[in-house]
Amino acid sequence: MARKKIREYDSKRLLKQHLKRIANIDLPICSAQVTGSTDFTQLVNDETWLSSSRLVVKPDMLFGKRGKSGLVALNLDLAQVSEFVKERIGKEVEIEGCKAPVTTFIVEPFVPHKQEFYLSIVSERLGCTLSFSECGGIEIEENWDKVKTVFLPTEKPLTSDTCAPLIATLPLEIRDKIGDFIKGVFAVFQDLDFSFLEMNPFTLVNGEPYPLDMRGELDDTAAFKNFKKWGDLEFPLPFGRVLSSTEGYIHSLDEKTSASLKFTILNPKGRIWTMVAGGGASVIYADTVGDLGYASELGNYAEYSGAPNEEEVLQYARVVIDCATANPDGRKRALLIGGGIANFTDVAATFSGIIRALREKESKLKAARMHLFVRRGGPNYQTGLKKMRALGEELGVPIEVYGPEATMTGICKQAIDCIMKD
């Protein structure tokens, strides 16, 4: 399961839409998203409540403690909201040591209230943990001893009896209402493949639950079955993370394929680079380089999986090689290619794309004194490895080729030993 954060705007949009469908609970919430390109005139035409309500505005950038950081404005009219956004959009803020510009805001009606409740649902390996408190809000961490928790094993329904310990101390007049709300939210959580959901706080407006602040994470591997339910959904980068042009290009490739193509630059001047098949294998390679004391020399994190076709691998490999060979300084470099033992990926087919890229980049590989280490197993791996050996002889580029008899950690050590002797 891959937990991907989504904006508060999307969390509330999904909850409102599907709580009505699944549990017949009609949340009276409204929200609007504002970015640097927002036309406020058009926004008001689309969301007429903006011109008739007192409003709240806050960043919608995947970071918390917005109130404690002075980034939430309450009880404004639309003109004041516009001015608040104008003064802050694109401006850099620092949150827990991370600096980045604020680019997206959420605007909602201002809701005066007295009670603040807390609710969270977290998906775990064997089930889900549900937590509830009558003392929600910005001081929830200081009052964590008042949070009640139940664990619900996988495939067990959330019944009234299961929910009872969470709401046992609530006044009778609101106990059933909040219990039904929790059960409805949990049903949406499961139906839409949420992996995390938190409301801190939610309150009651005219006796009906009303989420004031909300965080959500989805299992993005379930997108294939939920794309209609999720609608036009964005998985934003974490606050402070900005893609380089090369990372952005790989990200765009990844979005267009059913395979997985990941690429992150760690140190553009690094001497150890990876192009590894499989998420687990890519982590092993990166961790091993770090464990051996050379994390500072690791140029990137890279992973391709899910049987990408030859053309996709070619485009991917071009980017990795260009970055790995940039600005040669006369010292040896290493490129680790391959990965673990594939279950269904045709090794020879994916290697064909890599081989084409290596041929194209022959001069860059030589200029950077690149030494290649290949380790792979799986369907048709003997053919793939044979092609790699032949390529080394053809290009005159040092390529050491190994099958599943060699260990992934051992290959990392060999690569480090090779370049550090230089």
Residue pairs with C-beta under 8 A, 6 or more apart in sequence:
1 123
1 195
1 219
1 221
2 219
2 220
2 221
3 195
3 196
3 217
3 218
3 219
4 217
4 218
4 219
4 220
4 235
5 62
5 215
5 216
5 217
5 235
5 236
5 238
6 216
6 217
6 218
6 233
6 234
6 235
6 236
7 33
7 60
7 61
7 62
7 104
7 106
7 234
7 236
8 31
8 60
8 106
8 213
8 214
8 215
8 216
9 31
9 32
9 33
9 60
9 106
10 216
10 233
10 234
11 197
11 214
11 215
11 216
12 29
12 31
12 211
12 214
13 31
13 231
14 188
14 192
14 216
14 229
14 230
14 231
15 27
15 185
15 188
15 211
15 214
15 216
16 27
16 29
18 188
18 191
18 192
18 229
19 25
19 26
19 27
19 184
19 185
19 188
20 26
20 27
22 184
22 187
22 188
22 191
23 180
23 183
23 184
23 187
23 188
25 180
25 181
25 184
25 209
27 208
27 209
27 210
27 211
28 205
28 206
28 208
28 210
29 108
29 210
29 211
30 47
30 49
30 53
30 108
30 109
31 106
31 107
31 108
32 43
32 46
32 47
32 50
32 106
32 107
32 108
33 60
33 104
33 105
33 106
33 107
34 43
34 57
34 81
34 85
34 104
34 105
34 106
34 107
35 89
35 103
35 104
35 105
36 89
36 90
36 103
40 78
40 82
43 50
44 50
44 51
44 78
49 109
50 78
50 81
50 107
51 78
53 109
53 110
54 75
54 76
54 77
54 109
54 110
55 75
55 76
55 77
55 78
55 80
55 81
55 107
55 108
55 109
55 110
56 72
56 73
56 74
56 75
56 76
56 107
56 108
56 109
56 110
56 111
57 72
57 73
57 76
57 81
57 84
57 85
57 105
57 106
57 107
57 108
58 66
58 67
58 71
58 72
58 73
58 105
58 106
59 66
59 71
59 88
59 93
59 102
59 104
59 105
59 106
60 104
60 105
60 106
61 100
61 102
61 103
61 104
61 236
61 239
62 236
62 238
62 239
63 95
63 96
63 98
63 239
64 215
65 95
65 96
65 138
66 72
67 138
68 138
69 93
69 95
71 88
71 93
71 102
73 80
73 81
73 84
74 110
75 110
76 84
76 110
81 107
85 105
88 102
88 105
89 102
89 103
89 105
90 101
90 102
90 103
91 101
91 102
92 99
92 100
92 101
92 102
93 99
93 100
93 101
93 102
95 239
95 240
98 239
98 240
99 240
100 239
100 240
100 241
100 242
104 236
111 203
111 205
111 210
111 212
113 203
113 204
113 205
113 210
113 212
114 203
115 134
115 203
115 204
116 135
116 136
116 137
116 201
116 202
116 203
116 212
117 132
117 133
117 134
117 136
117 178
117 199
117 201
117 202
117 203
118 131
118 132
118 133
118 135
118 136
118 137
118 140
118 147
118 198
118 199
118 200
118 201
118 202
119 130
119 131
119 132
119 136
119 182
119 185
119 197
119 198
119 199
119 200
119 202
120 129
120 130
120 131
120 196
120 197
120 198
120 199
120 200
121 128
121 129
121 130
121 131
121 185
121 186
121 189
121 194
121 196
121 197
121 198
122 128
122 129
122 131
122 195
122 196
123 189
123 194
123 195
123 196
123 219
126 153
126 154
127 151
127 152
127 153
127 154
127 156
128 151
128 152
128 154
128 186
128 189
129 149
129 150
129 151
129 152
130 149
130 150
130 151
130 152
130 158
130 163
130 166
130 182
130 186
131 147
131 148
131 149
131 166
132 147
132 148
132 149
132 166
132 167
132 182
133 140
133 143
133 146
133 147
133 148
134 146
134 169
134 170
135 143
135 146
136 199
136 200
136 201
136 202
137 200
137 201
140 147
140 200
140 201
148 165
148 166
148 168
149 166
150 162
150 163
150 165
150 166
152 158
152 162
152 186
156 162
158 182
158 183
158 186
158 187
160 179
160 183
163 179
163 182
163 183
164 179
166 179
166 182
167 175
167 178
167 179
167 182
170 178
174 204
174 207
177 204
177 207
177 208
177 209
178 209
181 209
185 197
185 199
188 194
189 197
191 229
192 218
192 226
192 229
192 230
193 218
193 219
193 222
193 225
193 226
194 216
194 217
194 218
194 219
195 217
195 218
195 219
196 215
196 216
196 217
197 214
197 215
197 216
197 217
198 214
198 215
198 216
199 211
199 212
199 213
199 214
200 213
200 215
201 212
201 213
202 209
202 210
202 211
202 212
202 214
203 209
203 210
203 212
204 210
218 226
218 230
218 233
218 235
220 235
223 230
237 243
243 251
244 265
246 263
246 265
246 319
246 322
246 323
247 263
247 264
247 265
249 319
250 261
250 262
250 263
250 316
250 319
253 261
253 312
253 315
253 316
254 260
254 261
254 262
257 306
257 308
257 312
258 306
259 304
259 305
259 306
259 307
259 308
259 309
259 312
260 279
260 303
260 304
260 305
260 306
260 308
261 303
261 304
261 308
261 312
261 316
262 279
262 282
262 301
262 302
262 303
262 304
263 300
263 301
263 302
263 303
263 316
263 319
263 320
264 300
264 301
264 302
265 299
265 300
265 323
266 298
266 299
266 300
266 301
267 296
267 297
267 298
267 299
267 300
268 299
268 323
268 326
268 327
269 299
269 327
270 296
270 297
270 298
270 299
270 300
271 297
271 299
271 331
271 332
271 333
271 334
271 419
272 289
272 294
272 297
272 298
272 299
272 333
272 334
272 336
272 415
272 416
272 419
273 298
273 299
273 300
273 302
273 320
273 323
273 324
273 333
273 334
273 335
273 336
274 282
274 285
274 286
274 298
274 299
274 300
274 301
274 302
274 335
274 336
275 302
275 304
275 316
275 317
275 320
275 321
275 335
275 336
275 337
275 354
276 282
276 285
276 302
276 303
276 304
276 336
276 337
276 338
276 339
277 303
277 304
277 305
277 338
277 339
277 340
277 342
277 345
277 350
277 376
278 303
278 305
278 339
278 340
278 342
279 303
279 305
280 340
281 303
281 339
281 340
281 408
282 301
282 302
282 303
282 339
284 340
284 408
284 409
285 336
285 339
285 408
285 412
286 298
286 301
288 408
288 409
288 412
288 413
289 295
289 297
289 298
289 412
289 416
290 298
292 412
292 413
292 416
294 416
294 420
297 416
299 323
299 324
300 320
300 323
300 324
302 320
304 313
304 316
304 350
305 345
306 345
307 344
307 345
307 346
307 350
308 316
308 350
308 353
309 349
309 353
310 349
310 350
310 352
310 353
310 356
311 353
312 353
313 350
313 352
313 353
313 354
313 357
314 353
314 354
314 356
314 357
316 353
317 353
317 354
317 356
317 357
317 358
318 357
318 360
318 361
320 335
321 335
321 357
321 358
321 361
321 364
321 365
322 361
322 364
324 333
324 335
324 368
324 370
325 333
325 361
325 364
325 365
325 367
325 368
325 370
326 368
328 367
328 368
328 369
330 369
331 369
331 419
331 422
332 369
332 370
332 371
332 418
332 419
332 422
333 368
333 369
333 370
333 371
333 419
334 370
334 371
334 372
334 373
334 415
334 416
334 418
334 419
335 370
335 371
335 372
335 373
336 373
336 375
336 411
336 412
336 415
337 354
337 372
337 373
337 374
337 375
337 376
337 388
338 374
338 375
338 376
338 411
339 375
339 376
339 408
340 376
340 377
340 378
340 408
341 376
341 377
341 378
341 381
341 404
342 376
342 377
342 378
342 379
342 381
343 378
344 378
344 379
345 378
345 379
346 379
346 380
347 376
347 377
347 378
347 379
347 380
347 381
347 383
347 384
347 385
348 380
348 381
348 383
348 384
348 387
349 380
350 384
351 376
351 384
351 387
351 388
352 387
355 387
355 388
355 391
358 365
358 372
358 391
358 395
358 397
359 391
359 395
362 395
362 397
364 370
365 372
365 395
365 397
366 396
366 397
369 422
370 397
371 398
371 400
371 415
371 418
371 419
372 392
372 397
372 398
372 399
372 400
373 399
373 400
373 402
373 411
373 414
373 415
373 418
374 385
374 388
374 399
374 400
374 401
374 402
375 401
375 402
375 403
375 404
375 406
375 408
375 411
376 384
376 385
376 403
376 404
377 403
377 404
381 403
381 404
382 403
385 401
385 402
385 403
388 399
388 401
389 399
389 401
391 397
391 399
392 398
392 399
392 401
400 414
402 411
